[in-house]
């Protein structure tokens, strides 16, 4: 099989748009090729969570040859804007011990490093000395997966409906269903009280039914509009510089049952043209599935 990163990557037989858009194919030991798809772009280019999901596919595939491992932590540095088209993914196992393992991934497009990733894995079934975690926010139940979306002006949080995307939204929004439950709307000009964080979030589901695997959970941490946008009164952009994700639940290889998840997104600080964002994603039964923290530019448009 060719290892030319500019070649059109072969497509495995997968079912959904998300699976196709994040699929990777092995070209050599620890080497993979994926395809960055513009249909999963935010205003400034391919979404950071989407690129992280592609990286997850390659990392999980590589670690499958090292035994039974569960992805627990992922730190992505976005070195330059990714482009539509093939991406070469080089994965190296740094160390695989008895309980933990670490791997490094470099994503390359047109001969230049685009994304750098460090990942931590653990063996399943680790002994627990103690356990605790945050509670899921008190919100309305999720809409039925087949519920018809309504226009934004007619949307109500307890209506049991999804909100319909409109043409001004970036392409990635067409790939998911959202039902806002927390915070306000972007560019509403509602800065937080002193010492408080800006918050937003709601129910999220991929547009096509599929089981929720670890790549989908990583993707959900970065799918919502930045909470900082609620505080602004004029459009801005917030491209991610670094994203760290912690997988908090045990995700079997076959994934979790299809269904919506609740995303809760908070920005505690915006300083010097940079904004941070914390995310917690919950399963419908209240299980904490994944958490993340990222830092992004926060710049006016133009």
N, C-alpha and C positions, 0 to 999 in steps of 0.2 A: 504494500500500500504506500502511496506517495506521502512524503512528509512535507511537501511544499505548502507552507502556510497560506499562500495566495490561491491555492486550488479550491474549487467548490467542494465543501465537505460533504461526504456521503450522509444520507439521512436514514437513520434507523426507523423501523416501523413503530412509530409512536402515535398516540391518539389525539391529544389536545394541542391547542395553539401554544400553551405554556410549555408543554413537553417538547414540542418541535423547536420552539425558540430558545430553549436552554439545553438542548441535546448536545452531547459531545461524542466524538468517535476517536478511539485509540488509533494512533499512527505508529507508535513505537512504545517501548517500555517507559512509562511515565510521561508520555507525550500524547497530547490530544488536540483535536481541532474542533472548534465550535463556530457558530455563525451569529454575529451580532445583527439583530433585526430592528430596523427603524420603527416598526410598529410598536415597540416597547420603549419609546423615547419619551423623555420629559422635555420641557422647553429648551434646555441647554444641551441635549444629547441623550444617548442611551441612559436609562435610569440606573442609579447606583445599585439598588437592590436587585435589579434584573441582571446586571453584570456579576454581582456576587452570587446569584443563583447559578449562572453558568460555571463560575469557579467551583461552587459546591459539587456540581456534577462530576467535574474532573477529579477533585479531591477524594470524593467518596469512591469513585471508580478505582483510583490508585490504591486507596487503603483497603479495598476489598481483597487485594492480593496479599495483605499482611495479616489477615485474621478477622475476627469479629470486633469492629470498632464503631463507636457512635460519635458523630461530630458534636462537639460541645462549645467550641469557640472559634470565631473567624474574625480576623482583622484585615480589612481591605484598605489599601492606599491607592487612590485614583491619580495616576501620574500624569495623564493627559487625556483629552477627550477621546473616547472610543468612537469608531466609525462603523457604519453599516458594512458588513462583510465578514470574511473569515477572521478568526482570532486563534493563534497558536497558544496552547496552554502547556507549560512545562511544570510538572509536579515532581518534587523530590521529597522523599521521606527523610526527615532530619534524625528522628529517633523513634523507635517503637519499643516500649518497655512492657512491663507486666500489666500495669493499670492505665498508663497514659502513652500517647504517641503524638508527635508533632510533624507537620509537613509544611512545605513552602511551595507556593505557586507563583509563576510569572506568566502574565498574559501579554502577548506580543502581536502587534499589527504593523504591517509595512516595515518590519525590521526594528520597530521601536517599542520599548516597554510601555504598556498602557495601564496595567494594574498589577500590584504586588500584594500577595496575600500570605498570611501566616495562619495556620489552623491547628487547633488542639483537639484530640480525640481521647475518649476514655473507653475502657472495656465496659460492657453492659453489666448492670446489677451490682454496682459498687455499694459497699456497706455504708449506712448512714449513722453518724453520731447524733444528728439532729436534723430537723427539716422545718422550714417556714417560708413564707412568701407573701407577696402583696395580694390583696383581694381584687377581684374584677370590679370595675366601676358599676354602680347601680344604674342600668339603662333598660330601655324597652327590649323585649325579646327580638331576636333577629327575624327579618322577613323570610318567608318561605323561599327556597331557592328559585322556584318558578314564578314568584310574584312579579307582576308587571311593573316596570319602572314608571315613575311620574315625573313631570317637569319640575324643575327646581322651585318654581313659584308655588306649586301645589303640594310640595313635600311637607309632611309632618312626621315628627320622630316616632310617634306611636301609631302610625298608619299601617305598619306592616308592609311597606313598599320600599323598593330601591329608588334611588334618585337617577333620573335619566341624564346621561352625559350630553353636553351641547357642543356645537362645532368648535368653539374657542378652546376647549380643553385639549391637552396634548394627547398624542396617539395612545399612550399607555392606559389612559383612563377608559378607553373603549374596550380594554381587555379584562376589566374587573367590574364588579358590581359593588356599590357602596351605599350605606344607609347611615348618614351622619347622626351621631348621638351626643357628642361632646363639643364644646366650644362654639364658635360662630362660623362666619364665612370669610374667605380670603379677602384681604384688603378692605376690611370693614373699619379700620382705624380705631381698634379697641386695645390700646396698650394695657399691660397688666398693672395691677396695684404694686406699689413698691415692695420688693422682696418676694413677689409671687411669680409663678411661671405662666406662660401662655400655653393653653391646652386645646387639643382637638382630638377627633377620632370617631370611630363608629364601626359598624359591621362591614366586613369585607368578604367577598367571595370571588374566585375566578369565574369568568363568564361561562366557561365550559366545565361541566362536572368532572372532577377527577379526585382521586385520593390525595390527601395532603402529605407530601413528603417533606424532608428537611429543606430542600431547595425552595419549595413554596413558602415555608415558614420564614426563611431568610428574606425572601422577596417581600413578604408582607410587612417587614419592619420599615420599609422605605417606600411604600406605595402611596401613602396619604400625602396631601399637600403639607408643606412645612407649617407647623403651628405658628411660627413667627409671622406668617402672612396675615394671620388674624389681627395682629397688632399694627399692621401697616395700612396706610390710606392710599398708597400708590403702588403699582406693580413693581416687583423685584424678582431677582433670580437667586437661587440657593444651591449651586452645584456642590456636591459632596466632595470633601477632601479626604476624609477618613471615616470608615464605618466599622464598628466592632459589634458583633452579634454573639450572644450566648444562648445556646439551645438548652432549655430548662426541662423539657419533658422527654421521655424516651420515645423516639419515633422508630417504629419497626421498618424493616427494609421495604415492606409492601405499602408503607404509609398509613396515615390515619384516615378514618372515614371522611368522605366528602362532606363539606358543610361550611358555613360561614365561621369566621373568627372575628373577635373584637380587638381592634387596635386602639391603644391609648398613647397619644404622642404629646410630649411636653418639651418646651424650650425654657430652661431656667435663666439663660443669659444670652445677650447679644452685645458684644463688645468689640470695638475696633474693626468692624467689617466682617466679623465672624459670629456665627450663631451655633449653639449646641442644641442637640435634640435627643431626648430619651424616649424610647418606645417600649411598651409592654404589649404583647399579643397573647390573648386568652382564647382557649377553646370554649364552645358554648356552655359547657358544664362548669366553667370557672377555673379550669386548669391553666396555670401559667405555662405557655408553650415556648415563648422565646422573648428575650429582651435585647435591646440594642442601645448604643450611644454613638452619635456621629457628630462631627464638626464640619460646617459648611461655610462657604462664602455667603455673605448676605449683601447683595449689591443692587443698586437701582438699575432699571432697564435703560439702556442707552449710554 
